[in-house]
Amino acid sequence: MTLATTQPNWDYLTSTPDLLVSNLSHLGLIEVTGEQGKTFIHGQVTTDIVSLTETQWRWGAHCDPKGKMIASFRTYTIAESLFILMPASVLPLSLASWQKYAVFSKAELTDVTAKQVILGFAGTKAAEFIEQQFGRIEHEVTHAEGAIILKDAERFIVITSAEKAQQLVTASNQPLSSHQAWQALEIQAGYANIDDNHSSEFVPQMCNIQAVNGISFEKGCYMGQETIARMKYRGGNKRALYILSGSASETVSSETQIEIASEDGFLRAGKVIEAVEFNSQVLLTAVLANDTPNDAKLRVKNDNQSELVVKPLPYSLED
């Protein structure tokens, strides 16, 4: 079953309808099973997987041995299975890396994206609608009949079958929007959704993963831990994730670079992580020097008409 999806036709960079229903087709899902599945992933990622309960989800990062992020993700557990939700473009890279090491453990990893539909619900009426469909949502993760609901503040990710997804869209009386409107909300939340353009490029702290509870500094050893711990306890991290908004006459994507004004003209400042555009306006996350001032004059590289400003992060970067 193919769900009919439309492009959002309102200014989704600055507003959200009372009930947004978004097709999160840009995300992919990995299922980890096997006797040692959870302990195997525990030794591969920044998140404390072993202590994760069925009512919790967590951010995390999958890093290479040098501590550079292959991918960032949300993770949750159902019975003996662990599920990892990440941008679809980078999923094959993480999956291949994990499978290379999983041959030494009793763990199996499977791309189950095609078996599920992933929907996002947001807006002032989102909680009411979700509770009408599934009952009271009291935890970060709710196991409902035919669906899993991840609650993120006032937003909800629903992972379900194609048939159930169609029922939900019909019940909402709303058009099913493409994922750009949801991405705008992810950007405003200061989340770093790493895609394949930036895989193995940044240490997690360069993308504020620690600020969204995505790094456990108390768990045992994991891939890349030495670099990540050294950045926390010895310093040395010179970059951070910023939220920027403004105008651009060029298409902005995760391949785009950002420049900053100086006495010598515009100089390279950093790279875009995730971006959405509407009517020549742009909203994006970018990794910049962590001493970039809030009043910095920024622009898209070589776009003389572009003007970007720093927006406040919704969380603190203080330890």
Disulfide bonds with the S-S distance in Angstrom:
none
